[in-house]
Amino acid sequence: MGIPVTQICAVVDIAKSVGSSRILRGFAITCPVGNPTLSAEDETTSRQRYVEKALDMLTKPGQSGMVEDIL
């Protein structure tokens, strides 16, 4: 069965090709959970939303190739 994980990545095709069952689309390749255009406070909030969404996804059964967005 393995350890449940949520993979956060900007290039979801790679995550799909390796069989990830919980994929969260990240912001960009260079900063999947960050956004350098935001203020420090807003970026902290954005990062927290990614982590909360990833944790929420762990509470649900994984499905191969399932991709969710932070929005």
Secondary structure, 3 states (H helix, E strand, C coil): CCCCCCEEECCHHHHHHCCCCCEEECCCCCCCCCCCCCCHHHHHHHHHHHHHHHHHHHCCCCCCCCEECCC
